[in-house]
Amino acid sequence: MSSLLIQSSTHDYEVAIGSGIRGRVEEILDKDYQKVLIITDSQVADLYLQQVIEGFSPKGQVGTAVVPAGEASKSMEQYQYLLDVCVEERLDRKSLIIALGGGMIGDLAGFAASTYLRGIDFVQMPTTILAHDSSVGGKVAINHPQGKNLIGSFYNPVHVIYDMETLSSLSPAEVRSGYGEVVKHGLLSDPKWLDELLQQDLTQLSKDQIAKDLAKGIRVKANLVEQDEREAGVRKYLNLGHTLAHSIEAELGYGDITHGEAVAIGIWFALKLSKKKFQTDLPVKDYVNWIIRNHFPVDKLNKLDCNSLINRMKRDKKTVHEVINYVLLTDTGFPCIEPLQDEELLQELNDFLKEVRRHD
Amino acid sequence: MSSLLIQSSTHDYEVAIGSGIRGRVEEILDKDYQKVLIITDSQVADLYLQQVIEGFSPKGQVGTAVVPAGEASKSMEQYQYLLDVCVEERLDRKSLIIALGGGMIGDLAGFAASTYLRGIDFVQMPTTILAHDSSVGGKVAINHPQGKNLIGSFYNPVHVIYDMETLSSLSPAEVRSGYGEVVKHGLLSDPKWLDELLQQDLTQLSKDQIAKDLAKGIRVKANLVEQDEREAGVRKYLNLGHTLAHSIEAELGYGDITHGEAVAIGIWFALKLSKKKFQTDLPVKDYVNWIIRNHFPVDKLNKLDCNSLINRMKRDKKTVHEVINYVLLTDTGFPCIEPLQDEELLQELNDFLKEVRRHD
């Protein structure tokens, strides 16, 4: 088991990465909890819930709450349901919530933990590659019908426990989704690592390779988050690709495309814009090849309308005074933020959608 | 206009106290906001909303959201409604929410501000004496059907603006309610001030006297909150009287008794317990006289059942591992926390209810 230490303004916490550690939560945590509530989704519950429960003693003190799998559960309704369970189970300020699942569960259960009794301890147990991103940095949230993550808090877990074995059950789309964010971390940090990533065939990754990539990705994210917990400055760079991605997800209806796949497509657009604005030698061609070779679902963009996408972007949390701020790169590892006027964006996005259709 | 400075882990903020300052918000704030949303209740809206709006220029940028007056609005439904308004009005991370009203509005609007886009700036504009307590210290929350303030955050305002003129419209019950918390602050700090307070006839207070008492009360609260923002230690003392008060409020149905009136009755019980446990010379007799002379609604306790009250206490946020922790006093200005076993509490509460009935 390897571990990374993440610093935050309220407390430091460890990310434990290992194989088969899902049954060792009680042992890994350095604090005793008399009451524990494991929150998970219907899919993950079938696969891993029992093993996590069995790692606790006595078993009687561990409650569970299962929500339907899928992004649609990151809703006000499920949030309320979880708060009701917390009250029914009589969780108190010394109790623990465990978020067992992908990013949806981490965000939803984390938001419940951050607001129940004004905040109780919670542990992130990511079961997807994608969640290497969301499980670190303390962003928790639910969606509003008008936009993703519009309701939430900054609230750090007390521990992140990452069992690599749980990644073996991921579908090809979920692997792609995870590597959308991994490659983003590559673009924000290290040209050499990025080159390696862009050579990968995502159906052929070894467990060791994934573990290595996750640890690197988490370190890149942690470096930015530790400098700027509340996203007043450098943390914004982590939104590379996300402005368009959130709009794509909202327009298609949450769940029709995975988050990381949408991010990967959003990054493609950001790279094109960066190249045009800064005449950089970013590896755009390699990037597009990686997207196409690994079957990212670019065909889904056929359904989408340019103006509707831009309207969605205006509701993005990064949008200030209705000017859309875009994360671009002057080079690999050198992000910046550029305000884009409506007209320019409309033109560029139209061109981009045409280009994507050519690759469909 | 006088002002107090409150320190917090995220930022320091000022409490401005003055007469007729409700129309000067833009001038008092040291930051410009392009979009402002004033959240208030139906009662306060009729009296003061227009004057607050008129203090801003241009007026077009100021939106409003009005919820029904009364504690019942501190609900999940109104919270959702306010989030919907924030989205509709396209508030962004540089926008401001103003909570214009009593504690209910401060708590509700503050919770919305703390979770919309993971937190935007908000200003507390208390319009009751009671809210001198809730507007300082960063506790924001809504109620759950099973208990008061079970869902919330720690989130500090950027400014507190207290217009003394708005206190002239308070009913006798609201004045009593406010002084419940003022006297609590006296008990937690200063025997001399406490003596003065317990001599007061609450129907005869001058504006100057109220302003003086509010400033003192806020300072007492701020001293404890600055030491312990997240209620891990000394901040808990501010819950003097609140364990029983929250149970009384919940059992009667929120709104049937004001919060401060319930607190004053809860303090009576805490003083009796303190006297018995510590043989202190707390001014219990003067306190009871103050309660009776000022017509605190002790008769409402007739309806209540001892066991139901204790059951409610077990759901209190301060309850840990189902043992009820009570704030008591070893002397005026010297609070402590005592765990109480069910049996003892049942006995004492029964005796207390009998005594209260004798004064009815």
HADDOCK unambig.tbl for C-alpha pairs under 7 A between the chains (distance, minus, plus):
assign (segid A and resid 90 and name CA) (segid B and resid 315 and name CA) 6.83 0.50 0.50
assign (segid A and resid 92 and name CA) (segid B and resid 317 and name CA) 6.50 0.50 0.50
assign (segid A and resid 92 and name CA) (segid B and resid 319 and name CA) 6.83 0.50 0.50
assign (segid A and resid 92 and name CA) (segid B and resid 320 and name CA) 5.80 0.50 0.50
assign (segid A and resid 93 and name CA) (segid B and resid 317 and name CA) 6.81 0.50 0.50
assign (segid A and resid 93 and name CA) (segid B and resid 320 and name CA) 6.71 0.50 0.50
assign (segid A and resid 94 and name CA) (segid B and resid 320 and name CA) 6.71 0.50 0.50
assign (segid A and resid 115 and name CA) (segid B and resid 151 and name CA) 5.31 0.50 0.50
assign (segid A and resid 115 and name CA) (segid B and resid 152 and name CA) 4.80 0.50 0.50
assign (segid A and resid 115 and name CA) (segid B and resid 153 and name CA) 5.56 0.50 0.50
assign (segid A and resid 116 and name CA) (segid B and resid 150 and name CA) 6.12 0.50 0.50
assign (segid A and resid 116 and name CA) (segid B and resid 151 and name CA) 4.84 0.50 0.50
assign (segid A and resid 116 and name CA) (segid B and resid 152 and name CA) 6.47 0.50 0.50
assign (segid A and resid 117 and name CA) (segid B and resid 150 and name CA) 4.90 0.50 0.50
assign (segid A and resid 117 and name CA) (segid B and resid 151 and name CA) 5.51 0.50 0.50
assign (segid A and resid 117 and name CA) (segid B and resid 152 and name CA) 6.39 0.50 0.50
assign (segid A and resid 117 and name CA) (segid B and resid 317 and name CA) 6.17 0.50 0.50
assign (segid A and resid 118 and name CA) (segid B and resid 151 and name CA) 6.11 0.50 0.50
assign (segid A and resid 118 and name CA) (segid B and resid 152 and name CA) 4.56 0.50 0.50
assign (segid A and resid 118 and name CA) (segid B and resid 153 and name CA) 4.31 0.50 0.50
assign (segid A and resid 118 and name CA) (segid B and resid 154 and name CA) 6.35 0.50 0.50
assign (segid A and resid 119 and name CA) (segid B and resid 153 and name CA) 6.80 0.50 0.50
assign (segid A and resid 150 and name CA) (segid B and resid 116 and name CA) 6.13 0.50 0.50
assign (segid A and resid 150 and name CA) (segid B and resid 117 and name CA) 4.91 0.50 0.50
assign (segid A and resid 151 and name CA) (segid B and resid 115 and name CA) 5.32 0.50 0.50
assign (segid A and resid 151 and name CA) (segid B and resid 116 and name CA) 4.86 0.50 0.50
assign (segid A and resid 151 and name CA) (segid B and resid 117 and name CA) 5.53 0.50 0.50
assign (segid A and resid 151 and name CA) (segid B and resid 118 and name CA) 6.12 0.50 0.50
assign (segid A and resid 152 and name CA) (segid B and resid 115 and name CA) 4.80 0.50 0.50
assign (segid A and resid 152 and name CA) (segid B and resid 116 and name CA) 6.49 0.50 0.50
assign (segid A and resid 152 and name CA) (segid B and resid 117 and name CA) 6.42 0.50 0.50
assign (segid A and resid 152 and name CA) (segid B and resid 118 and name CA) 4.60 0.50 0.50
assign (segid A and resid 153 and name CA) (segid B and resid 115 and name CA) 5.56 0.50 0.50
assign (segid A and resid 153 and name CA) (segid B and resid 118 and name CA) 4.33 0.50 0.50
assign (segid A and resid 153 and name CA) (segid B and resid 119 and name CA) 6.81 0.50 0.50
assign (segid A and resid 154 and name CA) (segid B and resid 118 and name CA) 6.36 0.50 0.50
assign (segid A and resid 315 and name CA) (segid B and resid 90 and name CA) 6.86 0.50 0.50
assign (segid A and resid 317 and name CA) (segid B and resid 92 and name CA) 6.56 0.50 0.50
assign (segid A and resid 317 and name CA) (segid B and resid 93 and name CA) 6.88 0.50 0.50
assign (segid A and resid 317 and name CA) (segid B and resid 117 and name CA) 6.19 0.50 0.50
assign (segid A and resid 319 and name CA) (segid B and resid 92 and name CA) 6.89 0.50 0.50
assign (segid A and resid 320 and name CA) (segid B and resid 92 and name CA) 5.83 0.50 0.50
assign (segid A and resid 320 and name CA) (segid B and resid 93 and name CA) 6.76 0.50 0.50
assign (segid A and resid 320 and name CA) (segid B and resid 94 and name CA) 6.78 0.50 0.50
